[in-house]
Amino acid sequence: MNSPWPLLITLTYVVIAMVIGLRAKAGRSMNSLEEWGVAGRSMGPVTLYLLIAAGSVSAYTFMGAPGWAYSKGVAVFYVAIYLAYLALVAWYFGPKVWQFGEQFGHVTQASAISDRYQSPALGALAALVMAIGSVAYAVLQTIGSAYILFVMSGGLIPIWLGVVLVLACIAVYLYVSGQRAIGRTNAFQGVLMLIVAWAVGLWAVHSATGGLSFAGVFERIQTEHSEFLTLPGAGGDMSFSFWTTSIIVSMFSFMPPVWTQWMSASSARTIRRSATWLPTYYVVILPMVVVGFIGIFSLPELARADTVVLEYAMQHLPVVLVGLLGAGTLAASMSSSEPFIHSVSLSLSKDVIQPVLKLSDAVTGKLARLLILPIMFLVIAPLAIAEPGSLVMILLVGLGFASQVMPAFIGMFFWPRASRLGVMAGIVVGFLITTAFTILWPHPMGIHAGFWGLMLNLPVFIVISLMTPSTNAEVVERFFRIAAPRGLTRLGRKGG
């Protein structure tokens, strides 16, 4: 396909995103942590719905998930379980997190942890561990963005240049408008992704089968490539144990941007309404996964699985639809990259640098905005250009590290007896095990490295918590008055 239209449409989207992001500031001062970090806690239900939805349905919707369908088969449907869980988590925990932020002044996840355990050191540790998971996720999205520009330009925009262009674009409006830019751009991106995904998916199904039913695709797969419809998949590398533990690790990863999104809502009721609507958006992933399955028999010699949708579109779809796919895929990538970069910058400045250097909130607010530049161009850009693995595998590695902060949340919502030292010991042990089983002995016995980390993390957390003093009773009761108002506070005061 030699038409310039796909690239022009894709680049037009970038310009529109820039304009929306810059206008989101709307004359407000962005030097305060509350305004730049959580949009002054002012987002309504529709904006929040699209913010959470577009942020969680990302580059793997258009690239990673279809790539797994193409290379592994039904293993890709771990995403359906993971996304359903995200909606439940938002519905139950989101309003409580919002109340923590509104009543106690939290603007980051780690600041809530620091407050609950009265330990800035623990807050800093949680921020640093979560930063690893967040950076992995941002790298995933940035690679996805660069692929799109590379394919849409016919190779004229190399991966390294695509990485720089996308990060520079995000840096400008993220610096200027903060969380408000993320909310506004994600709302636009969310609508675009939903329309494009179904338009491309249905067109691809019609071109492959002559109809609009997904059933025809799976009937052909069952006849010609049945190995894709059962675990361990066509490659034999997706065992039941790895698939299951990957889901568990994903479910237990309370990623910082989601926490920040909840605190950006105008009320606790707003979060519950938005979370109730979330499953209606997650259907966006289904047509893209089907295109991945179509690629099994339509593009048998594809060099890179993550590009299956783009390659199929370039060969079989009209140029305008290819251009919209480029824009939609770029939207998916950018809508998830933005909040993760934002949360890393916000948390490192608030929870790590501010306590060490004793900075004021005003100085910390300015630092958070400035910090996005070195994070983007000294950390994310080099990793993205190096392309360390498949998009979904990068995601799973990042979630494995993020899940190690789980003890902090158990002590915040369920177990008043959790202690500062218990949480800290659990996180350190889990982090070390996850690191070893990711780098030195990848996923022993076919079990996700992050799950191994949790299996040692949680017992250590419980034992050390029972052996060490718990947090001041007044602080615990303050949290559990919100987290468990029907009786856990009373249990906790008895030492339970």
C-alpha positions in Angstrom: 0.0 0.0 0.0 1.7 3.2 -1.2 -1.1 5.7 -0.3 -0.1 8.6 2.0 -3.5 8.7 3.5 -2.9 6.2 6.4 0.1 8.1 7.7 -1.7 11.5 7.2 -4.8 10.3 9.2 -2.6 8.9 11.9 -0.6 12.1 12.2 -3.8 14.2 12.2 -4.8 12.3 15.3 -1.6 13.3 17.0 -2.3 17.0 16.3 -5.8 16.6 17.6 -4.6 14.9 20.8 -2.0 17.8 21.3 -4.7 20.4 21.0 -7.1 18.6 23.4 -4.3 18.1 25.9 -3.1 21.7 25.8 -6.6 23.1 26.1 -7.5 20.9 29.1 -5.6 23.3 31.4 -8.4 25.9 30.9 -6.6 28.7 32.7 -5.9 26.7 35.9 -2.6 26.8 37.7 -0.9 23.4 37.5 1.8 24.1 40.1 -0.1 22.4 42.9 0.1 18.6 43.4 -3.7 18.3 43.8 -4.4 20.2 40.5 -1.7 18.7 38.3 -1.9 15.3 40.0 -5.6 14.6 40.5 -7.3 17.3 38.5 -8.6 19.0 41.6 -10.8 15.9 42.3 -13.4 17.2 39.8 -13.9 14.6 37.1 -17.5 13.6 36.3 -18.8 10.0 35.6 -18.5 10.0 31.8 -15.0 11.4 31.7 -13.9 9.1 34.5 -15.5 6.1 32.7 -13.6 6.8 29.5 -10.4 7.7 31.4 -10.3 4.3 33.2 -11.6 2.3 30.2 -9.2 3.8 27.6 -6.3 3.7 30.1 -6.8 0.0 30.8 -7.5 -1.1 27.2 -4.3 -0.1 25.6 -1.8 -1.1 22.9 -2.3 -4.7 23.6 -5.9 -4.2 22.4 -4.8 -3.5 18.8 -1.4 -5.2 18.9 -0.5 -7.3 21.9 -3.8 -9.2 22.3 -4.2 -10.0 18.6 -0.5 -11.0 18.5 -1.1 -13.5 21.3 -4.2 -14.8 19.5 -2.1 -15.2 16.3 0.9 -16.9 18.0 -0.7 -18.7 21.0 -4.5 -18.9 20.5 -7.0 -19.0 23.4 -4.4 -18.0 26.0 -5.2 -14.5 25.0 -8.5 -14.6 26.8 -6.8 -14.2 30.1 -7.4 -10.5 29.2 -11.2 -11.0 29.5 -10.9 -12.2 33.0 -8.4 -9.5 34.0 -10.6 -6.7 32.7 -13.7 -8.1 34.4 -11.8 -8.0 37.6 -10.6 -4.4 37.1 -14.2 -3.3 36.9 -15.0 -5.1 40.2 -12.0 -3.6 41.9 -12.9 -0.1 40.8 -16.5 -0.6 42.0 -15.5 -1.8 45.5 -12.2 -0.1 46.3 -12.5 3.1 44.2 -14.9 4.9 46.5 -12.9 4.0 49.5 -9.7 5.3 47.9 -11.5 8.5 46.9 -12.5 9.0 50.6 -9.0 8.4 51.8 -7.8 11.1 49.4 -10.5 13.6 50.1 -10.4 13.3 53.9 -6.6 12.7 54.4 -5.2 14.7 51.4 -3.5 11.9 49.5 -2.6 12.6 45.9 -0.7 9.3 45.2 -1.0 5.6 46.1 2.3 5.6 48.0 1.3 8.7 50.1 -1.8 6.6 51.2 0.5 3.7 52.2 2.9 6.1 54.0 0.0 7.6 56.0 -1.6 4.2 56.8 1.7 2.8 58.3 3.1 6.2 59.4 6.2 5.4 57.5 7.6 7.7 54.7 10.3 5.0 54.1 7.6 2.4 53.3 5.8 4.9 51.1 9.1 5.5 49.2 9.7 1.7 48.9 6.2 1.1 47.5 6.7 4.0 45.1 10.0 2.6 43.8 8.6 -1.0 43.3 5.5 0.3 41.6 7.6 2.5 39.4 9.2 -0.6 37.9 5.8 -2.0 36.9 4.6 1.4 35.7 7.7 2.0 33.6 7.3 -1.5 32.0 3.7 -0.6 31.1 4.8 2.8 29.6 7.5 1.0 27.6 4.9 -1.4 26.2 2.7 1.5 25.1 5.6 3.4 23.6 6.8 0.5 21.6 3.2 0.1 20.3 3.1 3.7 19.3 6.4 3.5 17.4 5.3 0.3 15.6 2.3 2.2 14.3 4.2 5.1 12.9 6.7 2.7 11.4 4.0 0.7 9.6 1.9 3.7 8.6 4.9 5.4 7.1 6.0 2.4 5.2 9.3 2.3 7.2 10.1 6.0 6.7 9.7 6.7 10.4 12.1 4.2 12.2 11.2 2.8 15.6 13.6 5.1 17.5 12.2 8.2 15.8 8.6 7.1 16.5 9.5 6.6 20.2 10.9 10.2 20.4 8.0 11.8 18.5 5.3 10.2 20.6 7.1 10.9 23.9 7.7 14.5 22.9 4.0 14.9 22.1 2.9 13.5 25.4 5.5 15.4 27.3 4.2 18.8 26.1 0.6 18.4 27.1 1.3 16.3 30.2 3.6 19.1 31.5 1.1 21.8 30.7 -2.2 20.2 31.9 -1.4 17.1 34.0 -4.2 14.8 34.9 -6.8 17.0 33.2 -5.0 16.4 29.9 -5.1 12.7 30.5 -8.8 12.8 31.2 -9.7 14.9 28.1 -7.4 13.0 25.7 -8.5 9.6 27.1 -12.2 10.5 26.6 -11.5 11.3 22.9 -9.2 8.3 22.5 -11.8 6.0 24.1 -14.5 6.9 21.7 -12.2 6.7 18.7 -10.9 3.2 19.8 -14.3 1.8 20.2 -15.5 2.9 16.8 -12.3 1.9 15.0 -12.0 -1.5 16.7 -15.5 -2.6 15.6 -15.3 -1.1 12.1 -12.0 -2.8 11.4 -13.0 -6.1 13.1 -16.3 -6.5 11.2 -14.7 -5.5 7.9 -11.9 -8.0 8.4 -14.3 -10.8 9.3 -16.3 -10.0 6.1 -13.2 -10.0 4.0 -12.1 -13.4 5.4 -15.4 -15.2 5.6 -17.9 -13.3 3.5 -20.1 -12.7 6.5 -20.2 -10.7 9.7 -20.3 -13.6 12.2 -17.2 -14.4 14.3 -18.3 -18.0 14.3 -17.0 -18.6 10.8 -13.5 -17.6 11.9 -13.4 -20.1 14.8 -15.0 -22.9 12.8 -12.2 -22.6 10.3 -9.6 -22.4 13.1 -11.1 -25.6 14.6 -10.9 -27.4 11.3 -7.4 -26.3 10.2 -5.5 -25.2 13.3 -7.3 -26.8 16.3 -4.2 -26.5 18.5 -4.9 -22.8 18.8 -8.1 -23.4 20.7 -6.7 -25.3 23.7 -3.9 -24.7 26.2 -0.8 -24.8 26.0 -1.5 -23.2 22.6 0.1 -23.7 19.2 3.6 -22.9 20.5 3.3 -25.2 23.5 4.6 -22.5 25.8 1.4 -21.3 27.5 0.8 -24.0 30.2 -2.3 -23.9 32.3 -0.2 -23.0 35.4 1.5 -20.0 33.7 -1.9 -18.9 32.2 -3.6 -19.1 35.6 -0.8 -17.5 37.7 -0.6 -14.7 35.1 -4.3 -13.9 35.8 -3.8 -14.0 39.5 -0.7 -11.7 39.4 -2.6 -9.3 37.1 -5.6 -9.3 39.5 -3.4 -8.4 42.5 -1.6 -5.5 40.9 -3.2 -2.2 42.1 -1.4 0.0 39.6 -0.7 3.6 40.7 -2.5 5.3 37.8 -5.7 3.6 38.6 -5.5 4.8 42.1 -4.8 8.4 40.9 -7.8 8.1 38.5 -10.1 7.2 41.4 -8.9 10.2 43.4 -9.6 12.4 40.4 -13.3 11.8 40.6 -15.7 14.4 41.8 -17.3 12.0 44.4 -17.3 8.4 45.6 -20.6 7.9 43.8 -19.1 9.1 40.5 -16.5 6.2 40.7 -19.2 3.6 41.4 -21.3 4.8 38.5 -18.3 4.8 36.2 -17.2 1.3 37.3 -20.7 -0.1 36.8 -20.5 1.0 33.1 -16.9 -0.3 32.5 -17.8 -3.8 31.1 -19.8 -2.1 28.3 -16.5 -0.6 27.0 -14.4 -3.8 27.3 -16.1 -5.3 24.3 -13.6 -3.2 22.3 -11.1 -6.0 22.6 -13.2 -8.7 21.0 -13.0 -7.7 17.3 -9.3 -7.2 17.5 -8.7 -10.6 19.0 -10.8 -12.1 16.2 -8.6 -10.4 13.6 -5.6 -12.1 15.3 -7.2 -15.4 14.8 -7.9 -14.5 11.1 -4.2 -13.9 10.7 -3.5 -17.5 11.6 -4.8 -18.7 8.2 -4.4 -15.4 6.3 -0.9 -14.4 7.2 0.9 -17.7 8.1 4.4 -16.3 7.6 4.1 -13.1 9.6 7.5 -12.1 11.0 6.2 -10.3 14.1 2.9 -11.4 15.8 2.2 -8.0 17.4 1.7 -6.4 14.0 -0.9 -8.9 12.7 -3.9 -6.4 12.7 -1.8 -3.7 11.0 -0.5 -6.1 8.4 -3.9 -7.6 7.7 -5.4 -4.1 7.4 -2.7 -2.9 5.0 -3.4 -5.9 2.7 -7.2 -6.2 2.9 -8.9 -3.0 4.1 -9.6 0.4 2.4 -6.9 3.1 2.9 -9.2 5.3 5.0 -10.0 2.5 7.4 -6.2 1.7 7.6 -5.6 5.3 8.5 -8.3 5.2 11.2 -6.8 2.0 12.5 -3.4 3.7 12.8 -5.0 6.6 14.7 -7.0 4.2 16.9 -4.0 2.1 17.7 -1.9 5.2 18.4 -4.8 6.4 20.6 -4.7 3.1 22.5 -1.0 3.4 23.1 -1.0 7.0 24.1 -4.0 6.8 26.4 -2.2 4.2 28.5 1.3 5.6 28.3 0.2 9.1 29.6 -1.2 8.0 33.0 1.7 5.7 33.8 4.3 8.3 33.0 2.3 10.9 35.0 2.0 8.6 38.0 5.7 7.7 38.1 6.7 11.4 38.0 4.1 12.3 40.6 4.9 9.5 43.0 8.7 9.8 42.8 8.6 13.5 43.5 6.0 13.3 46.2 6.9 10.0 48.0 10.6 9.6 47.4 12.3 13.0 46.7 10.1 15.3 48.9 10.7 13.3 52.2 14.5 13.0 51.6 15.1 16.7 50.7 12.3 18.1 52.9 10.8 20.0 50.0 7.6 22.1 50.3 4.5 21.1 48.5 4.9 24.0 46.1 8.4 23.0 45.1 7.3 19.3 44.9 4.5 20.3 42.5 6.9 22.0 40.1 9.4 19.1 40.4 6.7 16.5 39.5 6.1 18.4 36.2 9.8 18.7 35.4 10.5 15.0 36.3 8.5 13.7 33.4 11.2 14.7 30.9 14.1 12.6 32.4 11.7 9.7 33.0 10.6 9.7 29.4 13.8 10.3 27.6 16.4 8.7 29.9 14.4 5.6 31.0 11.4 4.9 28.8 12.8 5.9 25.4 16.0 3.7 25.6 14.1 0.7 26.9 11.4 1.1 24.2 14.0 1.5 21.4 15.7 -1.7 22.7 12.4 -3.6 22.3 12.9 -6.1 25.2 10.1 -8.5 24.3 6.5 -9.1 23.1 4.0 -6.5 24.3 1.9 -8.8 26.5 5.0 -10.3 28.1 6.4 -6.9 29.0 3.0 -6.2 30.6 3.0 -9.4 32.6 6.6 -8.8 33.9 5.6 -5.3 35.0 2.5 -6.6 36.8 4.6 -9.3 38.5 6.6 -6.6 40.2 3.6 -4.4 41.0 1.8 -7.2 42.7 4.5 -7.4 45.4 3.0 -4.3 47.1 -0.1 -6.4 47.9 0.6 -6.6 51.7 0.2 -2.8 51.9 -3.3 -3.0 50.6 -4.3 -6.0 52.7 -3.4 -3.9 55.7 -5.2 -0.9 54.4 -8.5 -2.6 53.6 -8.8 -5.9 55.4 -6.3 -6.5 58.3 -5.8 -3.8 60.9 -3.0 -5.8 62.6 -0.7 -5.3 59.6 2.6 -3.6 60.6 5.0 -1.3 58.9 7.9 -3.8 59.2 5.7 -6.7 58.1 4.7 -4.9 54.9 8.2 -3.8 54.2 9.6 -7.3 54.8 7.0 -8.8 52.5 7.6 -6.4 49.7 11.4 -6.8 49.8 11.3 -10.6 49.8 8.6 -10.7 47.0 10.6 -8.2 45.0 13.9 -10.2 45.3 12.1 -13.5 44.4 10.3 -11.9 41.4 13.6 -10.4 40.1 15.4 -13.8 40.4 12.6 -15.7 38.8 12.3 -13.2 36.0 16.0 -12.8 35.1 18.0 -15.8 36.4 15.4 -18.7 36.4 12.5 -17.5 34.3 9.1 -18.7 35.7 10.1 -22.0 37.4 7.7 -24.9 36.8 5.8 -22.8 34.4 4.5 -20.5 37.2 4.7 -16.8 36.8 7.6 -15.1 38.6 5.3 -12.6 40.3 3.2 -15.5 41.7 6.4 -17.1 43.2 7.1 -13.7 44.8 3.6 -13.5 46.3 3.8 -17.1 47.7 6.8 -16.0 49.9 5.9 -12.4 50.2 2.5 -12.9 52.0 3.7 -15.4 54.7 6.6 -13.2 55.6 4.3 -10.2 55.8 1.9 -12.0 58.2 4.6 -13.5 60.4 6.6 -10.3 60.8 3.4 -8.3 61.3 2.4 -10.5 64.2 5.9 -10.2 65.7 6.2 -6.4 65.5 4.1 -3.5 66.8 1.1 -2.4 64.7 0.4 1.1 63.6 -1.0 3.6 66.1 -4.6 2.6 66.9 -6.0 6.1 66.1 -4.5 5.9 62.6 -5.8 2.4 62.0 -9.3 3.4 63.1 -9.2 6.5 60.9 -8.6 4.3 57.9 -10.9 1.4 58.8 -13.8 3.8 59.5 -13.7 4.1 55.7 -12.3 0.7 54.6 -14.5 -1.5 56.8 -17.1 0.5 58.8 -19.1 -2.6 59.8 -16.8 -4.1 62.4 -13.2 -4.8 61.3 -12.1 -1.7 63.3 -13.4 -3.3 66.4 -11.6 -6.5 65.6 -8.4 -4.7 64.9 -8.5 -2.9 68.3 -8.6 -6.2 70.0 -5.4 -7.2 68.2 -7.1 -9.4 65.5 
